[in-house]
Amino acid sequence: MRKLSSLMLPVVIVAGALVVAPETASATVVKRSAALAVNNLTEAAGWSTVDSGAVHAAVWRRGGVSDLGTLGGAESKATAINDRGEVVGSSQTATGVWRAFRWTEAAGMTELDVLSGANNCYANDVNILGQVVGYCIVGSSARPVLWSGGSVTDVDPSTIGNADMEGAAYSINDRGEIFGRQSIYLFVYAGGVRSQIGGTNIYATDRFGAINVRAEIVANAMASGFDTRARLWKGYYPGDPTGYYERFDLALLPGGTDSRVYDINASGESAGWSYSSVGSRAVLWNSDGAAQDLGHLGGAYSEGYGTNDRSEVVGTSSIASGEDHAFLWSGGTMTDLGTL
């Protein structure tokens, strides 16, 4: 349970994927943060700037926030947390390359194996079994990968070497079913079978969309013009990832033309954001696709990124003074989670 937009971070483009670029420290560091994922214990994971101005992976739990550090480099970012408290994400090493990591309270941050020939690797999600998905950059192409049982494997070896089928694994549910993108198409990987579920142009972000335990999928796709719409795919046979999928547009807030969705919980509720007549607002969509405006922390905008089975939502919102802070929305109230 997780998930990401540009998050107001500087980025560089590597093989079609967005990679966090180091910030330039200044005399006065403006502290910012975003929570990207929340588990069913209301523990959240994401990132925050530190005193140097760099971005570090962070976890919010037990009423406080902890710096998860890095793998020896300047920057890191956490992207997912499971109900066992395992956190995954990506970090720079001392040599400046990016590596996927797993963090636990007992072991701290540990580097995950690299796919053969890869330059950089990034973790996107983790399930209750501790299986991790993400992508590695091999040459000039991104490859969807799975870390499981102490090893890393390419999710779709049949397309290795085909530059037109580069992609990434975005989400894994607790049944081990993987959702991802290859080229401009959406796929579900289950039991060694790849099933295409989308044939439209896909809005490419480094972390986008999710699959729940019912094999329902949320993702973003180009609509008319330059607008992007949050969308839900429901299986014709619930829980069958290889079955026929029907696509639904998730509702926009009044006055909105653009939206994004990043996570879906077990009951089919999803989290993201929608433009509205008053700007961008974090949204919780119910299982029928109706949008609820979650408000903001006193600033101009808010964006939701993750949700859990308790219908709680995490994300980032500007505050009255203009900084972006991580938030937790629960029971109708949005709470500022603060920064490192």
GULUM-894309 format. One record per residue (C-alpha): residue number from 1; x, y, z. Coordinates in Angstrom, 3 decimals, padded with zeros to 6 digits, always signed. Example, Ala and Ser with C-alpha at 12.3 -4.5 7.8 and 13.67 -1.06 7.14 Angstrom:
GULUM-894309
+------+----------+----------+----------+
! figu !        x !        y !        z !
+------+----------+----------+----------+
!    1 ! +012.300 ! -004.500 ! +007.800 !
!    2 ! +013.670 ! -001.060 ! +007.140 !
+------+----------+----------+----------+
END
This chain:
GULUM-894309
+------+----------+----------+----------+
! figu !        x !        y !        z !
+------+----------+----------+----------+
!    1 ! +000.000 ! +000.000 ! +000.000 !
!    2 ! +001.644 ! +003.034 ! -001.184 !
!    3 ! +002.324 ! +005.407 ! -003.973 !
!    4 ! +003.635 ! +009.159 ! -006.863 !
!    5 ! +003.692 ! +012.075 ! -009.032 !
!    6 ! +006.598 ! +014.403 ! -009.641 !
!    7 ! +006.219 ! +015.288 ! -005.936 !
!    8 ! +007.696 ! +018.727 ! -006.567 !
!    9 ! +011.176 ! +017.136 ! -006.733 !
!   10 ! +013.759 ! +017.992 ! -009.397 !
!   11 ! +014.037 ! +015.078 ! -011.805 !
!   12 ! +016.114 ! +013.844 ! -014.693 !
!   13 ! +014.860 ! +011.454 ! -017.355 !
!   14 ! +016.675 ! +008.128 ! -017.732 !
!   15 ! +015.290 ! +005.709 ! -020.307 !
!   16 ! +011.816 ! +007.128 ! -019.938 !
!   17 ! +011.827 ! +006.933 ! -016.145 !
!   18 ! +011.859 ! +009.819 ! -013.720 !
!   19 ! +014.794 ! +009.815 ! -011.328 !
!   20 ! +015.173 ! +012.117 ! -008.348 !
!   21 ! +017.994 ! +014.587 ! -008.887 !
!   22 ! +020.016 ! +015.976 ! -006.007 !
!   23 ! +019.003 ! +019.385 ! -004.771 !
!   24 ! +021.414 ! +022.246 ! -004.348 !
!   25 ! +021.807 ! +023.142 ! -000.712 !
!   26 ! +021.375 ! +026.796 ! +000.194 !
!   27 ! +021.957 ! +028.878 ! +003.292 !
!   28 ! +018.299 ! +028.512 ! +004.234 !
!   29 ! +016.789 ! +025.095 ! +003.600 !
!   30 ! +013.039 ! +024.995 ! +003.101 !
!   31 ! +011.863 ! +021.740 ! +004.653 !
!   32 ! +009.455 ! +019.703 ! +002.510 !
!   33 ! +008.031 ! +016.216 ! +002.770 !
!   34 ! +005.579 ! +013.774 ! +001.204 !
!   35 ! +004.094 ! +010.490 ! +002.417 !
!   36 ! +003.716 ! +008.035 ! -000.471 !
!   37 ! +002.366 ! +004.946 ! +001.274 !
!   38 ! +000.473 ! +003.916 ! +004.396 !
!   39 ! -000.070 ! +000.458 ! +005.860 !
!   40 ! -002.970 ! -000.862 ! +007.924 !
!   41 ! -001.187 ! +000.112 ! +011.147 !
!   42 ! -001.231 ! +003.771 ! +009.973 !
!   43 ! +002.542 ! +003.758 ! +009.491 !
!   44 ! +003.532 ! +005.933 ! +006.522 !
!   45 ! +006.597 ! +005.992 ! +004.292 !
!   46 ! +007.921 ! +008.641 ! +001.930 !
!   47 ! +010.592 ! +011.332 ! +001.957 !
!   48 ! +011.627 ! +014.579 ! +003.586 !
!   49 ! +014.355 ! +017.126 ! +003.083 !
!   50 ! +017.037 ! +017.219 ! +005.756 !
!   51 ! +019.164 ! +020.102 ! +007.024 !
!   52 ! +021.580 ! +019.821 ! +004.093 !
!   53 ! +018.728 ! +020.218 ! +001.614 !
!   54 ! +019.018 ! +016.609 ! +000.421 !
!   55 ! +016.015 ! +014.281 ! +000.230 !
!   56 ! +016.005 ! +011.265 ! +002.576 !
!   57 ! +013.655 ! +008.322 ! +002.911 !
!   58 ! +011.420 ! +008.746 ! +005.944 !
!   59 ! +008.894 ! +006.752 ! +007.942 !
!   60 ! +006.162 ! +008.205 ! +010.150 !
!   61 ! +005.021 ! +006.001 ! +013.042 !
!   62 ! +004.469 ! +006.053 ! +016.792 !
!   63 ! +003.758 ! +009.762 ! +016.616 !
!   64 ! +007.096 ! +010.747 ! +015.095 !
!   65 ! +009.201 ! +010.720 ! +011.934 !
!   66 ! +012.475 ! +008.826 ! +011.397 !
!   67 ! +015.273 ! +009.384 ! +008.877 !
!   68 ! +016.041 ! +006.059 ! +007.173 !
!   69 ! +019.353 ! +007.351 ! +005.838 !
!   70 ! +020.926 ! +006.307 ! +002.543 !
!   71 ! +023.131 ! +003.585 ! +001.060 !
!   72 ! +026.093 ! +005.913 ! +001.322 !
!   73 ! +025.013 ! +008.529 ! -001.201 !
!   74 ! +023.293 ! +011.896 ! -000.915 !
!   75 ! +019.655 ! +011.015 ! -001.501 !
!   76 ! +017.036 ! +008.345 ! -000.916 !
!   77 ! +013.271 ! +007.970 ! -001.114 !
!   78 ! +010.868 ! +005.400 ! +000.366 !
!   79 ! +007.951 ! +004.341 ! -001.814 !
!   80 ! +006.088 ! +001.557 ! +000.005 !
!   81 ! +005.518 ! -000.051 ! +003.412 !
!   82 ! +003.794 ! -003.349 ! +004.239 !
!   83 ! +001.935 ! -004.430 ! +007.368 !
!   84 ! +005.139 ! -005.971 ! +008.776 !
!   85 ! +006.749 ! -002.533 ! +008.758 !
!   86 ! +009.138 ! -003.346 ! +005.896 !
!   87 ! +009.915 ! -000.257 ! +003.838 !
!   88 ! +011.265 ! -000.252 ! +000.282 !
!   89 ! +012.516 ! +002.468 ! -001.976 !
!   90 ! +015.615 ! +003.687 ! -003.774 !
!   91 ! +018.854 ! +005.316 ! -002.664 !
!   92 ! +022.050 ! +006.659 ! -004.107 !
!   93 ! +025.233 ! +004.846 ! -003.164 !
!   94 ! +028.632 ! +006.396 ! -002.465 !
!   95 ! +029.426 ! +006.121 ! -006.184 !
!   96 ! +026.272 ! +008.008 ! -007.155 !
!   97 ! +024.345 ! +005.113 ! -008.716 !
!   98 ! +020.811 ! +004.273 ! -007.602 !
!   99 ! +019.958 ! +001.012 ! -005.894 !
!  100 ! +016.722 ! -000.489 ! -004.588 !
!  101 ! +016.616 ! -000.987 ! -000.827 !
!  102 ! +014.667 ! -002.749 ! +001.891 !
!  103 ! +014.530 ! -001.219 ! +005.382 !
!  104 ! +013.516 ! -002.983 ! +008.585 !
!  105 ! +013.750 ! -001.778 ! +012.158 !
!  106 ! +016.083 ! -004.658 ! +012.993 !
!  107 ! +018.442 ! -004.504 ! +010.015 !
!  108 ! +018.163 ! -000.922 ! +008.860 !
!  109 ! +018.596 ! -000.116 ! +005.161 !
!  110 ! +020.029 ! -002.924 ! +003.012 !
!  111 ! +020.729 ! -002.917 ! -000.713 !
!  112 ! +018.766 ! -005.284 ! -002.952 !
!  113 ! +020.483 ! -007.275 ! -005.679 !
!  114 ! +021.011 ! -005.733 ! -009.110 !
!  115 ! +019.654 ! -007.281 ! -012.320 !
!  116 ! +022.516 ! -008.520 ! -014.479 !
!  117 ! +023.899 ! -005.674 ! -016.590 !
!  118 ! +021.867 ! -002.977 ! -014.850 !
!  119 ! +023.139 ! +000.526 ! -014.201 !
!  120 ! +020.492 ! +001.629 ! -011.678 !
!  121 ! +017.604 ! -000.108 ! -009.879 !
!  122 ! +014.487 ! +001.251 ! -008.156 !
!  123 ! +011.946 ! -000.431 ! -005.847 !
!  124 ! +008.295 ! +000.568 ! -006.129 !
!  125 ! +006.243 ! -001.751 ! -003.921 !
!  126 ! +006.356 ! -004.540 ! -001.350 !
!  127 ! +003.658 ! -007.028 ! -000.339 !
!  128 ! +002.999 ! -008.844 ! +002.938 !
!  129 ! +005.253 ! -011.717 ! +001.796 !
!  130 ! +008.171 ! -009.332 ! +001.454 !
!  131 ! +008.213 ! -009.616 ! -002.345 !
!  132 ! +009.411 ! -006.374 ! -003.949 !
!  133 ! +008.819 ! -005.043 ! -007.461 !
!  134 ! +010.335 ! -002.178 ! -009.402 !
!  135 ! +012.631 ! -001.708 ! -012.368 !
!  136 ! +016.273 ! -001.690 ! -013.378 !
!  137 ! +017.947 ! +000.283 ! -016.152 !
!  138 ! +019.858 ! -002.106 ! -018.439 !
!  139 ! +021.723 ! -000.234 ! -021.124 !
!  140 ! +019.207 ! +002.377 ! -022.211 !
!  141 ! +016.059 ! +000.388 ! -021.358 !
!  142 ! +014.047 ! -000.064 ! -018.171 !
!  143 ! +013.178 ! -003.650 ! -017.240 !
!  144 ! +010.388 ! -004.739 ! -014.817 !
!  145 ! +011.867 ! -006.751 ! -011.960 !
!  146 ! +010.850 ! -008.830 ! -008.958 !
!  147 ! +012.928 ! -009.324 ! -005.821 !
!  148 ! +011.801 ! -012.523 ! -004.084 !
!  149 ! +013.467 ! -015.291 ! -002.100 !
!  150 ! +016.799 ! -013.487 ! -002.036 !
!  151 ! +017.139 ! -013.068 ! -005.807 !
!  152 ! +016.163 ! -010.593 ! -008.524 !
!  153 ! +014.502 ! -011.668 ! -011.772 !
!  154 ! +013.167 ! -010.002 ! -014.892 !
!  155 ! +009.366 ! -010.178 ! -014.737 !
!  156 ! +009.004 ! -010.705 ! -018.497 !
!  157 ! +012.131 ! -012.408 ! -019.888 !
!  158 ! +010.392 ! -013.021 ! -023.218 !
!  159 ! +010.883 ! -009.350 ! -024.103 !
!  160 ! +014.525 ! -008.973 ! -023.021 !
!  161 ! +016.442 ! -007.218 ! -025.787 !
!  162 ! +013.315 ! -005.654 ! -027.284 !
!  163 ! +013.817 ! -001.912 ! -026.751 !
!  164 ! +010.199 ! -001.272 ! -027.750 !
!  165 ! +009.026 ! -003.252 ! -024.704 !
!  166 ! +010.922 ! -001.417 ! -021.969 !
!  167 ! +008.901 ! -000.917 ! -018.815 !
!  168 ! +008.542 ! -001.246 ! -015.067 !
!  169 ! +006.682 ! -003.195 ! -012.400 !
!  170 ! +004.659 ! -000.737 ! -010.333 !
!  171 ! +002.696 ! -002.790 ! -007.826 !
!  172 ! +002.404 ! -006.268 ! -006.314 !
!  173 ! -000.570 ! -007.488 ! -004.301 !
!  174 ! -000.545 ! -009.945 ! -001.427 !
!  175 ! -001.283 ! -012.817 ! -003.843 !
!  176 ! +001.907 ! -012.075 ! -005.770 !
!  177 ! +000.157 ! -010.666 ! -008.839 !
!  178 ! +002.185 ! -007.870 ! -010.446 !
!  179 ! +000.934 ! -004.813 ! -012.275 !
!  180 ! +003.167 ! -002.822 ! -014.585 !
!  181 ! +003.775 ! -001.118 ! -017.888 !
!  182 ! +005.649 ! -002.131 ! -021.012 !
!  183 ! +005.854 ! +000.374 ! -023.851 !
!  184 ! +002.483 ! +002.200 ! -023.783 !
!  185 ! +000.575 ! -000.834 ! -022.531 !
!  186 ! -000.545 ! -001.957 ! -019.097 !
!  187 ! +000.024 ! -005.543 ! -018.029 !
!  188 ! -000.757 ! -007.939 ! -015.207 !
!  189 ! +001.740 ! -010.745 ! -014.562 !
!  190 ! +000.290 ! -013.746 ! -012.738 !
!  191 ! +001.459 ! -017.351 ! -012.607 !
!  192 ! +003.993 ! -016.704 ! -015.344 !
!  193 ! +001.331 ! -015.323 ! -017.693 !
!  194 ! +001.354 ! -011.756 ! -018.998 !
!  195 ! -002.067 ! -010.250 ! -019.716 !
!  196 ! -002.406 ! -006.899 ! -021.484 !
!  197 ! -005.188 ! -004.760 ! -020.029 !
!  198 ! -004.687 ! -001.357 ! -021.630 !
!  199 ! -004.184 ! -000.284 ! -025.214 !
!  200 ! -004.209 ! +003.476 ! -024.819 !
!  201 ! -001.296 ! +005.867 ! -024.356 !
!  202 ! -000.166 ! +005.693 ! -020.756 !
!  203 ! +000.969 ! +008.639 ! -018.683 !
!  204 ! +004.538 ! +007.625 ! -017.835 !
!  205 ! +005.692 ! +008.360 ! -014.298 !
!  206 ! +008.259 ! +006.488 ! -012.271 !
!  207 ! +005.577 ! +005.231 ! -009.923 !
!  208 ! +002.056 ! +004.989 ! -011.151 !
!  209 ! -000.946 ! +002.814 ! -010.437 !
!  210 ! -001.636 ! -000.203 ! -008.260 !
!  211 ! -003.334 ! -003.603 ! -008.095 !
!  212 ! -005.368 ! -004.807 ! -005.112 !
!  213 ! -006.135 ! -008.330 ! -003.867 !
!  214 ! -009.230 ! -008.474 ! -006.109 !
!  215 ! -006.987 ! -007.792 ! -009.139 !
!  216 ! -008.636 ! -004.398 ! -009.612 !
!  217 ! -006.246 ! -001.852 ! -011.100 !
!  218 ! -005.906 ! +001.908 ! -011.007 !
!  219 ! -003.687 ! +003.851 ! -013.397 !
!  220 ! -003.561 ! +007.054 ! -015.434 !
!  221 ! -004.050 ! +007.413 ! -019.166 !
!  222 ! -004.087 ! +010.256 ! -021.627 !
!  223 ! -007.545 ! +011.657 ! -022.319 !
!  224 ! -008.482 ! +014.393 ! -024.790 !
!  225 ! -005.852 ! +017.009 ! -025.559 !
!  226 ! -003.108 ! +017.040 ! -022.941 !
!  227 ! -005.357 ! +016.049 ! -020.043 !
!  228 ! -004.730 ! +012.865 ! -018.072 !
!  229 ! -007.515 ! +010.958 ! -016.328 !
!  230 ! -007.435 ! +008.639 ! -013.340 !
!  231 ! -008.950 ! +005.326 ! -014.349 !
!  232 ! -010.077 ! +002.064 ! -012.778 !
!  233 ! -010.013 ! -001.347 ! -014.428 !
!  234 ! -012.300 ! -004.022 ! -012.993 !
!  235 ! -012.029 ! -007.661 ! -014.001 !
!  236 ! -015.023 ! -009.275 ! -015.622 !
!  237 ! -014.312 ! -012.200 ! -013.311 !
!  238 ! -013.407 ! -010.592 ! -009.951 !
!  239 ! -010.002 ! -011.713 ! -008.748 !
!  240 ! -008.979 ! -013.246 ! -012.082 !
!  241 ! -005.969 ! -011.257 ! -013.335 !
!  242 ! -006.049 ! -012.991 ! -016.732 !
!  243 ! -009.710 ! -012.239 ! -017.406 !
!  244 ! -011.425 ! -009.473 ! -019.330 !
!  245 ! -011.131 ! -005.970 ! -017.867 !
!  246 ! -013.608 ! -003.129 ! -018.113 !
!  247 ! -012.329 ! +000.448 ! -017.818 !
!  248 ! -013.993 ! +003.217 ! -015.828 !
!  249 ! -013.056 ! +006.892 ! -015.529 !
!  250 ! -012.837 ! +008.042 ! -011.911 !
!  251 ! -014.864 ! +011.194 ! -011.268 !
!  252 ! -013.316 ! +014.644 ! -011.410 !
!  253 ! -013.922 ! +017.246 ! -008.736 !
!  254 ! -016.223 ! +020.104 ! -009.842 !
!  255 ! -014.459 ! +022.324 ! -012.364 !
!  256 ! -011.625 ! +019.840 ! -012.922 !
!  257 ! -010.269 ! +018.497 ! -016.226 !
!  258 ! -007.251 ! +016.518 ! -015.053 !
!  259 ! -006.625 ! +013.848 ! -012.376 !
!  260 ! -004.159 ! +011.209 ! -011.160 !
!  261 ! -004.613 ! +008.026 ! -009.131 !
!  262 ! -001.829 ! +006.105 ! -007.382 !
!  263 ! -003.232 ! +003.491 ! -005.010 !
!  264 ! -006.220 ! +001.220 ! -004.406 !
!  265 ! -007.204 ! -000.653 ! -001.254 !
!  266 ! -008.850 ! -004.047 ! -000.774 !
!  267 ! -012.390 ! -002.656 ! -000.953 !
!  268 ! -011.768 ! -000.776 ! -004.207 !
!  269 ! -011.294 ! +002.726 ! -002.782 !
!  270 ! -008.487 ! +004.649 ! -004.457 !
!  271 ! -006.334 ! +007.663 ! -003.669 !
!  272 ! -004.916 ! +010.425 ! -005.829 !
!  273 ! -005.803 ! +013.962 ! -006.766 !
!  274 ! -008.005 ! +015.957 ! -009.101 !
!  275 ! -007.913 ! +019.477 ! -010.370 !
!  276 ! -010.947 ! +021.482 ! -009.341 !
!  277 ! -012.251 ! +025.026 ! -009.615 !
!  278 ! -010.060 ! +025.929 ! -006.612 !
!  279 ! -006.901 ! +024.050 ! -007.641 !
!  280 ! -005.442 ! +020.592 ! -007.083 !
!  281 ! -007.004 ! +018.601 ! -004.221 !
!  282 ! -006.262 ! +015.203 ! -002.693 !
!  283 ! -009.075 ! +012.761 ! -003.415 !
!  284 ! -010.415 ! +009.487 ! -002.083 !
!  285 ! -012.571 ! +007.751 ! -004.686 !
!  286 ! -015.094 ! +005.192 ! -003.460 !
!  287 ! -015.473 ! +001.815 ! -005.168 !
!  288 ! -018.012 ! +003.326 ! -007.584 !
!  289 ! -015.581 ! +006.066 ! -008.638 !
!  290 ! -017.195 ! +009.003 ! -006.818 !
!  291 ! -014.648 ! +011.597 ! -005.640 !
!  292 ! -014.317 ! +013.021 ! -002.132 !
!  293 ! -012.289 ! +016.221 ! -001.707 !
!  294 ! -009.957 ! +015.695 ! +001.272 !
!  295 ! -009.093 ! +019.375 ! +001.711 !
!  296 ! -005.619 ! +020.760 ! +002.435 !
!  297 ! -003.306 ! +021.955 ! +005.208 !
!  298 ! -004.014 ! +025.653 ! +004.705 !
!  299 ! -002.063 ! +026.167 ! +001.484 !
!  300 ! -002.938 ! +026.223 ! -002.182 !
!  301 ! -003.022 ! +022.524 ! -003.037 !
!  302 ! -002.905 ! +018.908 ! -001.873 !
!  303 ! -002.233 ! +015.547 ! -003.545 !
!  304 ! -003.007 ! +012.039 ! -002.296 !
!  305 ! -000.607 ! +009.144 ! -002.986 !
!  306 ! -001.458 ! +006.162 ! -000.785 !
!  307 ! -004.393 ! +004.563 ! +000.992 !
!  308 ! -004.968 ! +001.577 ! +003.276 !
!  309 ! -007.843 ! -000.750 ! +004.137 !
!  310 ! -009.008 ! +001.691 ! +006.843 !
!  311 ! -009.769 ! +004.323 ! +004.151 !
!  312 ! -006.927 ! +006.510 ! +005.395 !
!  313 ! -004.987 ! +008.552 ! +002.836 !
!  314 ! -001.465 ! +009.982 ! +002.840 !
!  315 ! +000.125 ! +012.504 ! +000.516 !
!  316 ! +001.482 ! +016.025 ! +000.497 !
!  317 ! -000.122 ! +019.447 ! +000.891 !
!  318 ! +001.113 ! +023.000 ! +000.925 !
!  319 ! +000.756 ! +024.738 ! +004.271 !
!  320 ! -000.109 ! +028.388 ! +004.901 !
!  321 ! +003.540 ! +029.482 ! +004.688 !
!  322 ! +003.959 ! +027.750 ! +001.320 !
!  323 ! +006.033 ! +024.666 ! +002.181 !
!  324 ! +004.858 ! +021.183 ! +001.200 !
!  325 ! +004.285 ! +018.805 ! +004.119 !
!  326 ! +003.320 ! +015.151 ! +004.311 !
!  327 ! -000.204 ! +014.558 ! +005.582 !
!  328 ! -002.411 ! +011.811 ! +006.955 !
!  329 ! -006.142 ! +012.041 ! +006.280 !
!  330 ! -008.225 ! +009.880 ! +008.613 !
!  331 ! -011.890 ! +010.018 ! +009.606 !
!  332 ! -012.448 ! +013.328 ! +007.845 !
!  333 ! -009.434 ! +015.134 ! +009.321 !
!  334 ! -006.149 ! +015.980 ! +007.577 !
!  335 ! -003.129 ! +016.034 ! +009.900 !
!  336 ! +000.281 ! +017.584 ! +009.158 !
!  337 ! +002.942 ! +014.855 ! +009.584 !
!  338 ! +005.781 ! +017.364 ! +009.496 !
!  339 ! +009.349 ! +016.948 ! +008.221 !
!  340 ! +012.694 ! +015.569 ! +009.365 !
+------+----------+----------+----------+
END
